[in-house]
Each structure stands twice: as structure tokens, then as C-alpha cells.
């Protein structure tokens, strides 16, 4: 039995889709099962509720061989680290109680490097908490998600500009959620691995935001430029979206760590170890349709 948390999230729904046609039975934890695709609802076992609820994870992990673990965001949380660990503690208890054999989780690059790095620090603390159970564990280590740029489609369409709190000429490692999901599904199906390791999931490009703008311009056939924003302006923008001060500051601290600590410089140098989806392909298949819609 494979258990999938956050099955309606951007990454979780792709993990679910990748596993549906396999021989392994699948169980999902969903707050609102109606948000699951109709074909999935008919083919999986559903435990309704939130996976920070001890009762829910105790029920869902009963008989589970493997778990896909993803902590969903809570932009109104009053503590980033508290949110990650409060979500994960009940799962760790259930892992031990039911003898779950393998856990694959969405984490981040930066282990051993990131200090005071907001959401990155919280994700790495989550790793340590899960590892303390002794379960066989694979932490998927990612950089900047390409899908984050979909939130800037209105600005790209109306202004021909996208914004990040990053220098335009500094390489920013990226990945596509489809590659995260494919890696997770492969590991969840494979019952041969043991121990606790990190698995980088990093796309094949070494582009800076300025380089990303050039690719966008070519794919969209219209000028697109990159504009760096200050960390202070970035925080004010996040607060304007209704985020708590703690959540917004965590995002700022994460951006600062990316810029100053080189947390994403841990990307594999060997091209053969990189994920499949390049930035140009993602722009053609995801960004362009969104801009043209």
C-alpha cells in the first residue's frame, strides 16, 4: 500500500496520476475528496481529513508500505518552522506505530549550508524529524520551482515583465513539478532501497533570471524582461497578498539564502544526474498556454 498526502496539490496530483496505473494499491489523505479527479476517486482508497491530524494519519498509515509526504503551505501561519514540525510530528508517531517501511518527502537543497533560511530551514528540520524515526527515507531536494512563475502570468501578459528577489545575472537552479512527481513515484514503487539519503531533482539548465527572460521572449514571441525587486519590497508584496508576517519573512529569508549562501549551488554538475525537463520545454508546454489563455 502506498499512501499519498496532499493528493490535490500541484505535485501530489501528479504523483497520484503516475501511480494510478501501477500494481500497488493507493490510499490518499484528502481534506476534500471531491477535488480528486473522478477516475482517481474510483480507483483509490480515501481517508478524509488533514494529514496533521493524529487520528487521520494513524488510520491512513495502517498497513502502508510507503508514504509520499508533502507539507502544504499555510500563508497565515504564525511560525514557519512550527507549521512544518507540527504537521510532521503526528506522521512520525504513525510511522513508528504502523512500521511504515519507506517515506519519500518534498524537501529542498541546502542541507549543511542553509542558515536562517526561512522555509528551507523548516523543510530541513522536517527531514531531521522524519529521519529520527529510523524509517528508510528519501528527501527530494529541489531548487526554485518553474511553476512559481505561473503566478506572474498577468504581469508577463500586461507588462512583459516578471519579478524575483534575485540578481538578474546570478544562476538560479530550477525544476519542474512533473520531474519531482516522476522521481517520487519511481521511489515509491521501488521497495529495494534502504537508508536515508537526499535525492536532488534539478533541471538541466544553468540559467540566470536574465537568461530565463530571453528564453521566455523566444517562446512567447514577445519581449519579456526580468526585474529584480528588493527584499523589503518583496516582503511588502507578500504581506499585501494576506500572508502573515512570519510566513512573509520566511519567504524573504529563503530568497536571501538563495542569493547569499549558495543553497541552490548544490545542484549536480553531471548532466546525467539532472532532471529531464528544461526551462524552454516548460515554457512551451506550461507557460505559453497560460499566457495565451
TASULFEN-V729951 format. One record per backbone hydrogen bond with DSSP energy under -0.5 kcal/mol. CO is the residue of the C=O (numbers start at 0). NH is the residue of the N-H. E is the energy in kcal/mol with one decimal. If there is no record, write none. Layout:
co=CO nh=NH e=E
co=CO nh=NH e=E
This chain:
co=0 nh=64 e=-2.7
co=0 nh=65 e=-1.7
co=1 nh=26 e=-2.8
co=2 nh=4 e=-0.5
co=2 nh=67 e=-3.1
co=3 nh=28 e=-2.0
co=5 nh=8 e=-1.5
co=8 nh=12 e=-2.5
co=10 nh=13 e=-0.6
co=10 nh=14 e=-2.0
co=11 nh=15 e=-2.5
co=12 nh=16 e=-2.1
co=13 nh=17 e=-2.2
co=14 nh=18 e=-1.5
co=15 nh=19 e=-1.5
co=16 nh=20 e=-0.5
co=18 nh=21 e=-1.7
co=24 nh=1 e=-2.4
co=25 nh=44 e=-2.4
co=26 nh=3 e=-2.5
co=27 nh=29 e=-0.6
co=27 nh=46 e=-2.9
co=28 nh=6 e=-0.8
co=29 nh=48 e=-2.0
co=31 nh=34 e=-2.3
co=32 nh=35 e=-1.7
co=36 nh=40 e=-2.4
co=37 nh=41 e=-1.3
co=39 nh=42 e=-1.5
co=39 nh=43 e=-1.3
co=44 nh=27 e=-2.7
co=45 nh=47 e=-0.6
co=46 nh=29 e=-1.9
co=49 nh=52 e=-1.8
co=51 nh=53 e=-0.6
co=52 nh=56 e=-2.4
co=53 nh=57 e=-2.1
co=54 nh=58 e=-1.9
co=55 nh=59 e=-2.7
co=56 nh=60 e=-2.5
co=57 nh=61 e=-0.5
co=58 nh=61 e=-0.7
co=60 nh=63 e=-2.1
co=64 nh=100 e=-0.9
co=64 nh=101 e=-1.8
co=65 nh=2 e=-2.6
co=66 nh=68 e=-0.6
co=66 nh=103 e=-2.8
co=67 nh=4 e=-1.8
co=68 nh=105 e=-1.9
co=69 nh=71 e=-0.6
co=73 nh=76 e=-2.6
co=74 nh=243 e=-3.1
co=76 nh=246 e=-0.6
co=78 nh=82 e=-1.9
co=79 nh=83 e=-2.1
co=80 nh=84 e=-2.4
co=81 nh=85 e=-2.9
co=82 nh=86 e=-1.8
co=83 nh=87 e=-1.5
co=84 nh=88 e=-2.3
co=85 nh=89 e=-0.6
co=86 nh=90 e=-0.6
co=87 nh=91 e=-2.3
co=88 nh=92 e=-2.0
co=89 nh=93 e=-2.1
co=90 nh=94 e=-2.6
co=91 nh=95 e=-1.9
co=92 nh=96 e=-2.3
co=93 nh=97 e=-2.3
co=94 nh=98 e=-0.8
co=94 nh=99 e=-1.6
co=100 nh=135 e=-1.3
co=101 nh=66 e=-1.8
co=102 nh=137 e=-2.2
co=103 nh=68 e=-3.1
co=104 nh=106 e=-0.7
co=104 nh=139 e=-3.1
co=109 nh=112 e=-2.4
co=109 nh=113 e=-3.0
co=116 nh=119 e=-2.0
co=117 nh=121 e=-2.0
co=118 nh=122 e=-2.2
co=119 nh=123 e=-2.2
co=120 nh=124 e=-2.0
co=121 nh=125 e=-1.9
co=122 nh=126 e=-1.9
co=123 nh=127 e=-1.9
co=124 nh=128 e=-2.0
co=125 nh=129 e=-2.4
co=126 nh=130 e=-2.8
co=127 nh=131 e=-1.5
co=129 nh=132 e=-1.6
co=129 nh=134 e=-0.6
co=130 nh=133 e=-1.8
co=135 nh=102 e=-2.2
co=136 nh=196 e=-2.2
co=137 nh=104 e=-2.2
co=137 nh=139 e=-0.7
co=138 nh=140 e=-0.6
co=138 nh=198 e=-3.0
co=139 nh=106 e=-2.4
co=139 nh=141 e=-0.7
co=140 nh=200 e=-2.6
co=141 nh=108 e=-2.1
co=143 nh=174 e=-1.7
co=144 nh=147 e=-1.5
co=145 nh=148 e=-2.1
co=146 nh=149 e=-1.6
co=147 nh=150 e=-1.1
co=148 nh=151 e=-1.8
co=149 nh=152 e=-1.4
co=151 nh=155 e=-2.4
co=152 nh=156 e=-2.7
co=153 nh=157 e=-2.7
co=154 nh=158 e=-2.6
co=154 nh=159 e=-0.9
co=154 nh=160 e=-1.1
co=155 nh=159 e=-0.7
co=159 nh=224 e=-2.5
co=161 nh=226 e=-2.3
co=163 nh=165 e=-1.1
co=163 nh=228 e=-2.0
co=166 nh=169 e=-1.1
co=166 nh=208 e=-0.6
co=167 nh=209 e=-2.4
co=169 nh=208 e=-0.6
co=170 nh=172 e=-0.5
co=172 nh=143 e=-1.6
co=173 nh=202 e=-3.2
co=174 nh=145 e=-3.1
co=175 nh=178 e=-1.2
co=175 nh=179 e=-1.3
co=176 nh=180 e=-2.6
co=177 nh=181 e=-2.2
co=178 nh=182 e=-2.2
co=179 nh=183 e=-2.6
co=180 nh=184 e=-2.8
co=181 nh=185 e=-2.1
co=182 nh=186 e=-2.1
co=183 nh=187 e=-2.5
co=184 nh=188 e=-1.9
co=185 nh=189 e=-1.3
co=188 nh=190 e=-0.7
co=194 nh=136 e=-2.0
co=196 nh=138 e=-2.2
co=197 nh=199 e=-0.5
co=198 nh=140 e=-2.5
co=200 nh=142 e=-0.5
co=201 nh=274 e=-3.3
co=206 nh=171 e=-2.9
co=207 nh=211 e=-2.5
co=208 nh=212 e=-2.1
co=209 nh=213 e=-1.6
co=210 nh=214 e=-1.9
co=211 nh=215 e=-2.7
co=212 nh=216 e=-2.4
co=213 nh=217 e=-2.0
co=214 nh=218 e=-2.6
co=215 nh=219 e=-3.1
co=216 nh=220 e=-1.2
co=216 nh=221 e=-1.2
co=224 nh=161 e=-1.9
co=226 nh=163 e=-1.2
co=229 nh=233 e=-2.5
co=230 nh=234 e=-2.3
co=231 nh=235 e=-2.0
co=232 nh=236 e=-2.2
co=233 nh=237 e=-2.2
co=234 nh=238 e=-2.6
co=235 nh=239 e=-1.9
co=236 nh=240 e=-0.9
co=237 nh=240 e=-0.7
co=237 nh=242 e=-1.7
co=238 nh=241 e=-1.7
co=243 nh=247 e=-2.6
co=244 nh=248 e=-2.7
co=245 nh=249 e=-2.0
co=246 nh=250 e=-1.8
co=247 nh=251 e=-2.2
co=248 nh=252 e=-3.0
co=249 nh=118 e=-0.9
co=249 nh=253 e=-1.9
co=250 nh=254 e=-2.2
co=251 nh=255 e=-2.7
co=252 nh=256 e=-2.1
co=253 nh=257 e=-2.1
co=254 nh=258 e=-2.0
co=255 nh=259 e=-2.7
co=256 nh=260 e=-2.2
co=256 nh=261 e=-0.6
co=256 nh=262 e=-0.9
co=261 nh=264 e=-1.6
co=262 nh=265 e=-0.7
co=263 nh=266 e=-1.1
co=269 nh=272 e=-2.0
co=270 nh=273 e=-1.4
co=275 nh=277 e=-0.6
co=277 nh=281 e=-2.3
co=278 nh=282 e=-2.5
co=279 nh=283 e=-2.3
co=280 nh=284 e=-2.4
co=281 nh=285 e=-2.8
co=281 nh=286 e=-1.4
co=282 nh=287 e=-3.3
co=285 nh=289 e=-1.3
co=286 nh=290 e=-2.5
co=287 nh=291 e=-2.5
co=288 nh=292 e=-1.2
